[in-house]
């Protein structure tokens, strides 16, 4: 077999429909767009238009609030840290921050910080320098004698907010 003899399986590629190419093509005359009117012509912007009546998405009340620049934190469970200690990727009593977690392969990339969660059991003492800790994780770490330093990450500056000089 040679490269010029390679071909796809029969039916693997379906040809595109050529619309508006005569009555014998199966999609001739109106090209599948029905009869006259706005939707038979190009440049249709009819979705959501209710004939001049106030559209439903404008009549209904708006609720909630979306934070414009949310912090993206890596969530790390205590059980995952214990597995890393057992395997030898983290040392007992080591200082845990985003750099050491990245080097150990626990997190894939540094985001705005690390938040420690309490799922799983931690058996060895560790010192933490992170962006956040859940209350139950804090209790478990302090029970083992570990220290926790919470460094709040700086909020990201969006393009819309003016910088102060």
C-alpha positions, 0 to 999 in steps of 0.5 A: 500500500502506498500513500497515494492509495489511502482513502477514507471508508465509504460514507465517512465524509458527507458532501455539503448541501448546495442550496439554491442551485435549481429545482432538481437539486432538492434544495432549489427555489427557496433553498429551505427558507420557506416563503417570503418574510424576514427569516427568508432573507439574510441578516435575520435578528429575530430571536427574542423579538416579540413584535414590539412587546417588552421581551420576557427577559426584560420583564422578569426581575434580575436576581443575584450578583456575580463577582467581577473578579473572583479569586481562583483558589486551588482546593487541596484536601488533607487526605491528599497531603497525607498521601503525598507524605506517605509516597515521599513527595512531601516531608513531615513537618515541611512548610506547605505553600503553593510552591511546595505543592506545585513541586510535589505535583499536588496542584497542576498550576498556581492560581491565586492561592491555595485553600486547605479543606478537611476531607480525609485524615492528616496524621503528620504535622505540617506548617501551612502558608496558604490563602485560606483554610476551612474551620474543620481543617484548621482544627485538624492541623492545630490538633497535630501541632501544625502552624497556619499562616493565612495570606490573603491574596491581593484582589485582581485589578480589572481593566474597568477599575481605575488604578490609584496613583 
